[in-house]
Amino acid sequence: MIEPDAIIAVACSIALVVLGLSFFLTVFRVVRGPTLPDRVLALDMLVGIAIGFIAVIAIKTGYTLYIDIAISLGLVGFLATVAFARFILARGTVGEQQPVDNSTVVSSGKPAGKGKSANKSKAKSKRPATTTSRKEAK
């Protein structure tokens, strides 16, 4: 019969080889990725692969402190992915803004309709044509 330590050693070796291969393929996607979201997704995958490396090394060495490090890395990686996603969303909306025709759209973003409510919102949204600085006001 095969000893459990031998099975764990072989499984850890196979896992390290698979994780190493996936690491290099993911780095390739980070470098080559055609779009920014592809790169962000690949960076998130790198965090997952690093957690896998840490977990395999923790099993191989029997040192349980590595598990705490992997959990911390998972939390930081999640926050980084959320920050990148917000950056991508903010960047995408800025480039897609079109000039607004003020004759058909009022400040609330709704088309100007017939009636008193549309005229009231137009009157409220008017601003003075010139602004003065603090020095000029004194």
Backbone as CSV, one residue per row, in Angstrom:
resi,resn,N_x,N_y,N_z,CA_x,CA_y,CA_z,C_x,C_y,C_z
1,MET,0.832,-1.180,0.000,0.000,0.000,0.000,0.881,1.250,0.000
2,ILE,0.373,2.317,-0.621,1.145,3.556,-0.723,0.931,4.385,0.533
3,GLU,2.009,4.959,1.013,1.939,5.781,2.227,1.310,7.141,1.923
4,PRO,0.572,7.708,2.890,-0.062,9.020,2.674,0.936,10.134,2.399
5,ASP,2.101,10.081,3.028,3.102,11.139,2.789,3.586,11.137,1.348
6,ALA,3.699,9.959,0.751,4.134,9.875,-0.650,3.051,10.443,-1.570
7,ILE,1.788,10.165,-1.264,0.695,10.697,-2.090,0.655,12.219,-1.994
8,ILE,0.816,12.757,-0.784,0.812,14.213,-0.602,1.987,14.853,-1.341
9,ALA,3.164,14.219,-1.285,4.336,14.765,-1.967,4.129,14.788,-3.477
10,VAL,3.576,13.723,-4.045,3.339,13.672,-5.492,2.258,14.682,-5.881
11,ALA,1.196,14.763,-5.082,0.111,15.709,-5.383,0.612,17.150,-5.309
12,CYS,1.456,17.444,-4.337,2.014,18.807,-4.229,2.907,19.125,-5.417
13,SER,3.686,18.159,-5.851,4.564,18.391,-7.003,3.738,18.638,-8.270
14,ILE,2.702,17.838,-8.476,1.840,18.025,-9.644,1.136,19.380,-9.566
15,ALA,0.656,19.741,-8.391,-0.035,21.020,-8.218,0.902,22.195,-8.498
16,LEU,2.152,22.102,-8.059,3.104,23.188,-8.318,3.399,23.324,-9.806
17,VAL,3.471,22.205,-10.517,3.716,22.265,-11.962,2.519,22.909,-12.673
18,VAL,1.310,22.491,-12.319,0.110,23.048,-12.945,-0.020,24.534,-12.616
19,LEU,0.238,24.909,-11.359,0.158,26.320,-10.979,1.233,27.147,-11.690
20,GLY,2.418,26.587,-11.857,3.480,27.290,-12.582,3.108,27.532,-14.035
21,LEU,2.530,26.520,-14.680,2.087,26.676,-16.066,0.976,27.720,-16.172
22,SER,0.019,27.658,-15.272,-1.063,28.649,-15.311,-0.549,30.049,-14.997
23,PHE,0.468,30.142,-14.151,1.068,31.442,-13.850,1.658,32.072,-15.111
24,PHE,2.414,31.299,-15.878,3.035,31.850,-17.082,1.999,32.189,-18.153
25,LEU,0.966,31.379,-18.276,-0.085,31.701,-19.239,-0.846,32.970,-18.839
26,THR,-1.041,33.151,-17.542,-1.740,34.341,-17.075,-0.875,35.595,-17.226
27,VAL,0.407,35.477,-16.978,1.313,36.613,-17.198,1.309,36.995,-18.683
28,PHE,1.253,35.999,-19.543,1.151,36.276,-20.974,-0.110,37.088,-21.277
29,ARG,-1.239,36.751,-20.625,-2.487,37.482,-20.840,-2.396,38.901,-20.298
30,VAL,-1.683,39.086,-19.187,-1.513,40.437,-18.645,-0.720,41.292,-19.630
31,VAL,0.332,40.736,-20.180,1.185,41.497,-21.089,0.493,41.713,-22.433
32,ARG,-0.148,40.704,-22.959,-0.700,40.765,-24.308,-2.150,41.212,-24.356
33,GLY,-2.894,41.050,-23.282,-4.332,41.311,-23.246,-4.788,42.430,-24.149
34,PRO,-5.715,42.176,-25.039,-6.103,43.220,-25.987,-6.820,44.400,-25.333
35,THR,-7.517,44.181,-24.229,-8.244,45.277,-23.593,-7.860,45.375,-22.126
36,LEU,-8.197,46.503,-21.543,-7.908,46.716,-20.129,-8.668,45.745,-19.220
37,PRO,-9.945,45.457,-19.476,-10.620,44.464,-18.630,-9.978,43.079,-18.682
38,ASP,-9.412,42.689,-19.835,-8.698,41.420,-19.906,-7.495,41.416,-18.971
39,ARG,-6.797,42.518,-18.935,-5.624,42.616,-18.066,-6.021,42.591,-16.590
40,VAL,-7.096,43.273,-16.248,-7.556,43.288,-14.856,-7.994,41.896,-14.436
41,LEU,-8.692,41.197,-15.304,-9.112,39.839,-15.002,-7.904,38.917,-14.837
42,ALA,-6.888,39.113,-15.667,-5.675,38.305,-15.544,-4.944,38.613,-14.239
43,LEU,-4.922,39.868,-13.821,-4.300,40.197,-12.537,-5.059,39.559,-11.382
44,ASP,-6.383,39.520,-11.471,-7.173,38.843,-10.450,-6.864,37.352,-10.444
45,MET,-6.670,36.788,-11.619,-6.302,35.369,-11.715,-4.924,35.118,-11.116
46,LEU,-4.013,36.070,-11.296,-2.686,35.924,-10.687,-2.772,35.875,-9.165
47,VAL,-3.682,36.643,-8.593,-3.882,36.603,-7.144,-4.358,35.211,-6.730
48,GLY,-5.290,34.654,-7.500,-5.772,33.307,-7.200,-4.679,32.255,-7.323
49,ILE,-3.831,32.397,-8.326,-2.723,31.456,-8.508,-1.721,31.583,-7.360
50,ALA,-1.447,32.813,-6.947,-0.529,33.013,-5.814,-1.096,32.390,-4.537
51,ILE,-2.407,32.508,-4.345,-3.042,31.872,-3.188,-2.883,30.356,-3.287
52,GLY,-3.019,29.818,-4.502,-2.806,28.381,-4.699,-1.393,27.955,-4.361
53,PHE,-0.396,28.742,-4.809,1.000,28.445,-4.469,1.196,28.430,-2.957
54,ILE,0.662,29.433,-2.288,0.823,29.528,-0.837,0.165,28.335,-0.150
55,ALA,-1.019,27.940,-0.623,-1.714,26.805,-0.010,-0.948,25.500,-0.214
56,VAL,-0.403,25.292,-1.402,0.362,24.067,-1.660,1.626,24.037,-0.818
57,ILE,2.290,25.172,-0.693,3.502,25.215,0.133,3.153,24.994,1.601
58,ALA,1.993,25.511,2.037,1.561,25.282,3.420,1.310,23.793,3.664
59,ILE,0.727,23.111,2.704,0.489,21.675,2.856,1.800,20.910,2.841
60,LYS,2.699,21.314,1.945,3.971,20.602,1.800,4.853,20.750,3.039
61,THR,4.885,21.961,3.620,5.754,22.202,4.775,5.065,21.926,6.103
62,GLY,3.730,21.976,6.118,3.006,21.785,7.371,2.976,23.032,8.243
63,TYR,3.413,24.144,7.718,3.452,25.396,8.465,2.145,26.144,8.210
64,THR,1.263,26.214,9.203,-0.095,26.720,9.004,-0.196,28.239,8.920
65,LEU,0.845,28.958,9.252,0.799,30.420,9.145,0.606,30.868,7.697
66,TYR,1.029,30.045,6.752,0.872,30.389,5.342,-0.605,30.532,4.953
67,ILE,-1.486,29.797,5.620,-2.911,29.890,5.317,-3.433,31.289,5.656
68,ASP,-2.978,31.858,6.763,-3.379,33.223,7.122,-2.898,34.227,6.083
69,ILE,-1.712,34.004,5.583,-1.170,34.888,4.544,-2.008,34.775,3.274
70,ALA,-2.421,33.568,2.924,-3.248,33.367,1.726,-4.605,34.052,1.875
71,ILE,-5.189,33.989,3.060,-6.475,34.657,3.290,-6.318,36.167,3.164
72,SER,-5.253,36.705,3.729,-5.008,38.150,3.629,-4.794,38.564,2.177
73,LEU,-4.060,37.765,1.441,-3.836,38.069,0.033,-5.148,38.028,-0.750
74,GLY,-6.020,37.113,-0.403,-7.323,37.048,-1.062,-8.148,38.296,-0.817
75,LEU,-8.129,38.808,0.409,-8.874,40.031,0.713,-8.305,41.235,-0.026
76,VAL,-6.992,41.368,-0.024,-6.362,42.496,-0.715,-6.580,42.389,-2.226
77,GLY,-6.495,41.180,-2.759,-6.724,40.981,-4.190,-8.142,41.335,-4.595
78,PHE,-9.110,40.993,-3.748,-10.503,41.342,-4.033,-10.681,42.854,-4.058
79,LEU,-10.119,43.543,-3.091,-10.237,45.004,-3.051,-9.560,45.645,-4.260
80,ALA,-8.430,45.112,-4.665,-7.738,45.651,-5.846,-8.577,45.442,-7.109
81,THR,-9.224,44.297,-7.220,-10.067,44.037,-8.386,-11.254,44.989,-8.421
82,VAL,-11.865,45.241,-7.276,-12.983,46.181,-7.218,-12.513,47.586,-7.597
83,ALA,-11.338,47.983,-7.114,-10.813,49.306,-7.453,-10.540,49.420,-8.955
84,PHE,-9.959,48.383,-9.547,-9.719,48.399,-10.994,-11.034,48.457,-11.766
85,ALA,-12.035,47.722,-11.305,-13.328,47.730,-11.994,-13.961,49.117,-11.942
86,ARG,-13.880,49.775,-10.798,-14.415,51.142,-10.703,-13.647,52.089,-11.617
87,PHE,-12.343,51.897,-11.711,-11.526,52.716,-12.602,-11.952,52.516,-14.054
88,ILE,-12.197,51.269,-14.435,-12.604,50.985,-15.820,-13.964,51.597,-16.106
89,LEU,-14.892,51.488,-15.153,-16.221,52.080,-15.351,-16.146,53.593,-15.477
90,ALA,-15.351,54.223,-14.628,-15.218,55.678,-14.687,-14.546,56.103,-15.995
91,ARG,-13.577,55.355,-16.427,-12.871,55.686,-17.649,-13.769,55.503,-18.877
92,GLY,-14.616,54.479,-18.851,-15.494,54.209,-19.983,-16.578,55.255,-20.147
93,THR,-17.120,55.786,-19.041,-18.199,56.757,-19.156,-17.694,58.115,-19.585
94,VAL,-16.471,58.463,-19.252,-15.939,59.773,-19.644,-15.760,59.837,-21.149
95,GLY,-15.284,58.789,-21.754,-15.046,58.787,-23.189,-16.316,58.739,-24.014
96,GLU,-17.428,58.292,-23.417,-18.657,58.126,-24.171,-19.597,59.319,-24.068
97,GLN,-19.258,60.366,-23.323,-20.157,61.496,-23.174,-20.257,62.270,-24.478
98,GLN,-21.480,62.634,-24.814,-21.742,63.391,-26.027,-22.168,64.801,-25.632
99,PRO,-21.929,65.792,-26.496,-22.396,67.143,-26.195,-23.917,67.162,-26.103
100,VAL,-24.424,67.985,-25.204,-25.860,68.047,-24.957,-26.427,69.272,-25.654
101,ASP,-27.553,69.096,-26.335,-28.261,70.200,-26.964,-29.184,70.809,-25.919
102,ASN,-28.866,72.010,-25.443,-29.617,72.636,-24.354,-31.039,73.004,-24.723
103,SER,-31.369,73.037,-25.988,-32.730,73.411,-26.363,-33.723,72.278,-26.102
104,THR,-33.263,71.039,-26.050,-34.190,69.924,-25.836,-34.010,69.237,-24.496
105,VAL,-32.932,69.481,-23.802,-32.684,68.809,-22.537,-32.444,69.855,-21.462
106,VAL,-33.094,69.691,-20.329,-32.889,70.596,-19.216,-31.914,69.968,-18.241
107,SER,-31.586,70.662,-17.172,-30.545,70.206,-16.258,-30.870,68.886,-15.583
108,SER,-32.122,68.497,-15.473,-32.470,67.243,-14.812,-32.206,66.046,-15.714
109,GLY,-31.885,66.256,-16.981,-31.603,65.173,-17.892,-32.842,64.670,-18.616
110,LYS,-34.007,65.256,-18.334,-35.248,64.851,-18.988,-35.535,65.809,-20.139
111,PRO,-36.159,65.310,-21.191,-36.510,66.200,-22.298,-37.519,67.251,-21.848
112,ALA,-37.377,68.444,-22.374,-38.301,69.520,-22.015,-39.651,69.233,-22.654
113,GLY,-40.662,69.240,-21.835,-41.999,68.953,-22.340,-42.858,70.194,-22.333
114,LYS,-44.116,70.004,-22.670,-45.060,71.109,-22.651,-45.623,71.223,-21.253
115,GLY,-45.722,72.389,-20.744,-46.325,72.563,-19.436,-45.468,73.418,-18.536
116,LYS,-45.999,73.672,-17.355,-45.348,74.586,-16.420,-44.131,73.962,-15.753
117,SER,-44.152,72.658,-15.513,-43.045,72.048,-14.778,-41.744,72.116,-15.573
118,ALA,-41.809,71.964,-16.891,-40.603,72.045,-17.706,-40.055,73.458,-17.699
119,ASN,-40.936,74.461,-17.731,-40.483,75.843,-17.722,-39.877,76.203,-16.373
120,LYS,-40.433,75.693,-15.282,-39.877,75.981,-13.954,-38.472,75.413,-13.820
121,SER,-38.250,74.181,-14.297,-36.927,73.594,-14.162,-35.917,74.329,-15.035
122,LYS,-36.359,74.867,-16.179,-35.453,75.656,-17.013,-35.069,76.942,-16.309
123,ALA,-36.030,77.568,-15.661,-35.752,78.831,-14.989,-34.810,78.628,-13.815
124,LYS,-34.920,77.516,-13.130,-34.046,77.253,-11.986,-32.628,76.933,-12.412
125,SER,-32.448,76.365,-13.598,-31.128,75.917,-14.003,-30.275,77.016,-14.634
126,LYS,-30.823,78.207,-14.839,-30.044,79.281,-15.454,-29.015,79.795,-14.468
127,ARG,-27.821,80.033,-14.961,-26.729,80.543,-14.147,-26.280,81.877,-14.714
128,PRO,-25.656,82.705,-13.890,-25.154,83.980,-14.430,-24.085,83.726,-15.484
129,ALA,-24.032,84.630,-16.453,-23.105,84.463,-17.570,-21.658,84.633,-17.143
130,THR,-21.384,85.460,-16.181,-20.012,85.682,-15.742,-19.896,85.327,-14.272
131,THR,-18.716,84.938,-13.893,-18.443,84.667,-12.484,-17.344,85.604,-12.022
132,THR,-17.382,85.939,-10.787,-16.358,86.823,-10.239,-15.533,86.063,-9.226
133,SER,-14.280,86.397,-9.168,-13.424,85.760,-8.171,-13.572,86.491,-6.842
134,ARG,-12.981,85.964,-5.823,-13.086,86.574,-4.497,-12.423,87.943,-4.446
135,LYS,-11.344,88.104,-5.173,-10.635,89.379,-5.162,-11.480,90.467,-5.815
136,GLU,-12.174,90.128,-6.912,-12.999,91.111,-7.605,-14.216,91.476,-6.783
137,ALA,-14.732,90.542,-5.983,-15.924,90.801,-5.186,-15.625,91.781,-4.038
138,LYS,-14.414,91.789,-3.529,-14.037,92.690,-2.428,-13.824,94.051,-2.963
